[in-house]
């Protein structure tokens, strides 16, 4: 796939990497279907149906001016509250008529926006065919491996003519993960704690069994992984006690669940993670696994598992990453909010690790 995306050709002239030249160049590239997409110039009007695509497109393009429509779920999930509303508030003003339910396109509404391109998932031809039938140019994204997510940035770089920015963001990711990998590679298997991601508790517990995040990057293991490909598993208390994880992580999207909920539940009191108060709420940068800043989650988890040496100056790193990706200068209070410092206050050593 990466080879396919690397085969970018200039149909007329050269595809230059500098922004001014790129704006004048015609570019051709293949999307995740293997279909060649050609733009005479970077599209001026783009509609996104993939929920996270507006975040990625804004990051690479450096502006929201070219996004004229998006999925209503994009607004509801990302642009009604939280850090994005503070650093890229313009996103909440984009039309949300492109898709009202799931990823089924509202073709009439999309046509009304007169888009030069539409970003849509490839997993069901019925999601793309109605758009192409009426003459719209569709850039297909597939879901949802780590490589796919890197490709989203690369594809957006080709679309926007801002391959320079796409590659800068990708380099930021690879540099951070390479530095982390150098530390994690020294760990013995016995030094890798078990981690469960739990997003629902009660009579039954829902855990992320086979998510897309490579937990080995953080030097931890997932006892729920079973190779089935199913993202979630719902289990009872007995199974949870069998796994008895060293650390519990609450996914960022589980907005109503916090570490204190685990500490206050007497039925969970004998679990190793609860007894050690090693239950943590994921930071905001993990809210969508497709976000360009998602790689910070691996660094954060390594520090949770192995100590502050795995994420030295992490607050500074967060600030640098958001400045690169979104052009935002975060305040100290915003960084604390991103880290979910209030929710994580009762958890073991959180303030000390990220202070």
N, C-alpha and C positions, 0 to 999 in steps of 0.2 A: 504493500500500500504506500509506504513512504517513498519507494522508487517511483510509483505512479504519480504521486503528487510532485515529485521532484522534476518531472518531465514537463517543464513549462517552456513553451516556445513563443517567440515573437512572430506573429503572422505577417505583420508589416513593420519592419524596424526592430530594434532591440528592446527588450523589457529591462529597463534600467532600475536600479535599486533605490536611487535617490528619489524623494517624493516629487519634486518638480518634474523630473524627466518621466517618472512613472505615470504621471497624470496625462502625459501626451502619448503614451505607448499603447498599442493594441496588444492585448495579452490573450493567450489561450492556455487552458489547463484542464485537467480531468477531475471531475468530482468523484464522490465515493461510489457512484454507479459505473465508473469508467467512461462516463460520457464527456466529450470535449465541450467545454464552455468557452465562448469567445466574447470578449468585450472590446469594442473599438476604443472606448475610454472607460475609466471606472464608473460604475453605475451611480447616477445621481439620486435615484429613488429606489429604495430597497424595502421589501416587506419580509419579515421574519416570522415563521410559524413555529420553528424550534424554540422552546421556551427560553433557553439560555442564550440564543443567538444575538439578541439585542445587546447583552452585556459584552459579548466577544467582539461584535462589530464596532461598538462604541470604543472599546479598548484599542483596537487596531487602527481604526480610522481616525481616532483622536477627536471625534465630534459625533453628535447625534443628528446632525443636519440632514444626513442622507437616509435615515431610517424613517419611513413614512407610515409604516404599519407594523403591528406585531400581534401576537397571541394574547388574548385577555389574561390567560394564566401567567404570562410574563409580568404584567402589571400587578396582579394579585399576589404573586409569590415574592417579587423582588423590589418593586418600585412604589409600594404604598407605605412602608415603614422600614427603618433600619438604615445602615450606612450608605446604601446607594441613593436613598432619598436626599442625603446630605451632600454627597460628593458629585453626583450626576443627577440633580433634580429634574433636568430637562426630559429625562426618560419617561416621567409620569405623564407628560403632555402628548405622547405619541398615540395615534389612533390604535385602538385595540379590536378592530372589527375583522382582522384577518382570520381569526379562528376563535370561536366562542366556547367550544367544547372539545377538549382534547386537541387533536392535530388535523381535524377535518377542515379543509380550507373553505372559507366563505368567498367563493369565486367572484361573485358580483361585487362585494365590498372591496376585494383586492383589485379588481379591474378599475374600480373608481379611483384608486390611488395612482393609477398609471405607472406601475413600477417597471423599472428596467431589469429587476431580478427579484426572485423569491427564494428564500432559504427554507428547505423542507426536508423532513426525514425520508429515508429511502426504504424503510422496512416494509412498507405496504405500497404497492404501485397505485392503489386507489387514492393515496394521498397526493400523488404527483400528477397522474394522468389528467385529472380535470383541469389542472393549471396549464399543462402543455397543450391540451386540446384547444384552448382559447388563445394560444400563441405566446404565452408567458415563458420567459427564460427561468428555469428552475436549477438551482445549485443544490445537489443532494448531499446530505450528511447522513452517515450511518452511526449507529449507537451500539455500544458505549464503552469501548476498550480505552486503555490509556493512550494507545496510538491514535485512535479516532480523535481523542480530545486534543492531542497535539496537532492533528491534521486540521481541526477547526480553525486554529490560528493561522496555519499555513494557507488554507483555502481563502480565508478572509484577507490575508495579505495580498493574494493574487487578485481578489475582487476589487479591493480598495486602491490598488496601486501603492500600498504602504507595506510592501514586503520588508522594508527596513524596520518598521515598528514590530511587525510580527516576529521577525528573527530576534530582535532585541528582547522581546518578552520570552521567547523560547530559550534564549541564552540565559536569561535570569533564572528560569526554572532549572535548566540543566546544570548550571554552576552551583546552585544551592543544593540540588540533590546529589551532585558529585561530591561536594564537601561533606554532606551528611553520610554518604556511602563510605567514605574513607574512615569515618568513625565507627559506623555500624559493622564494617567488615572485620573489626578486631574482636567482636563479641563472640563468645562461645554460645552454643545452642542453649545451654543451661542458664545463660544470663538473659534470655529473651522471655519477658513475661507474657502471659496469655491475656488477651484483650477481647472483650465482647462489646459490640456496639448494640445497645438496647434502646429502642425508640418507643416501646409501650410496656407498661407494667400493669399488674392486676391479677386476675385469676390465671391469665395466660400472659406470656412474655414474647414480644416480637424482637428478634435479633437479626442483624445483617449477617447472613451466612456466607454469601459469595458476592461481595461488592466489588466495585472496580478499582478501589484503592489498593495499591500494592503495600501491604502492611510490613513486608520484609524490609522495605526502605527505612522503616522506623525501628527495626530490631525487635519486633513483637510477633506473636503468633495469634491465630484465630481458631479456637477450638470448635467453633460452629461450622467452619468451612467443610464442605462435603463433596465439592467438585460437581454438583448437580447443575450448576448454572443458575439456580433459583436465588434471587437476591435476598429475599427474606425467609425466615423460618419462624413459625409460632410454636412455642414449647411451653411445658408446664414447669412448676417449681422443682420437681424432681430432676428434670434434665438440667435445669440451671445449676442445681447444687452438684450434679455430676461434673459439669464443666468447671464450676467454682473458679471463675477467672481472677487473676491478680488485679486487673484493672477493668473498670467499666467506663465506656465512653457513650455519652448521650449525643446522638447526631444533632447537628445545628438546626435542622428543619423541625425537630421535635420541640416546638416553641413552648409548650406547656409543661415540659418535663425538666426537672432540675436535680442536681445532686442531693439536695436536702430531702427530696421525695424518697430517695433510697435510704438515706440515713434515718428517716422517721418511720420506716416500715419495719415493724418487729419481725415479720416473716423473713426479711432479708438480712437480719442482724448477724447471722452466722456465716454469711458469705465472706470469703477472704477479702474481696475488694471493698466491701462495706465496712468490715471490721477495721481495715487499714485506712478507711476514708479515702480510698483511691477511686472515686467516682467523679468524672469530669464532664462538663458540657463543652462540646466542640466550639471553637471560635466561629465567628460569623463568616470568615472566609471559606468555610466548608459548607455554606448554605446550599450551593449548587456544585456538584462535582465537575461541571464543565467550565467554571469560572477560571479566568487566566491565573488567578492567585491561589488556586486550590493546592498547589504544591506546598504552600506554607503549612498545610495540615500534616504532612509527613514530618516536617521539622518540629512542629508543636508536639506531636505524639511521641517522637523520639525523646524530647525533653521531659515529657510526662513520665515516660518509662525509665529513662536512664539518667536524668538530671540536667541541670542547666548548661553543662559543658557541651551538650548536643545542640543547643540553640543559644549561643552567646549573643548578647545584644539583640535579642529577638524583637523587642519593640522597635529598635532602630531599623531592623530588617523589614518589619511590617511597613513602616513609614516609607522606606525606599521603594518597596514593591508597589505600593499604592500610588506613589508619585510617578513611577515609570508607567504603570498601566493606565491610570486614570487622570494623571496630572494633578492629583490632589495632595495638599499638604495637611496631613492629619494632625489634629490636636491631641494632647495627652489624653483627654477625656474620650475622644473617639477611638483611640487605640485600646483603652481599657474596655470600652464597650465592645469592640471587635473581639477581644480576648474573653468576653463574658466574665469579667473579673468579679462582678457582684454575685452572679450565680455560682461561681466556683470558690467563693470565699470560704465555705465550710470544708472544702476538699483539702486533702493533705498537701502541704508545701506549695500550693499554687502561687501565692503571692511571692514566696521566696524564689521560686523557679523563674518567674517572669517579672520580678520586681525591677 
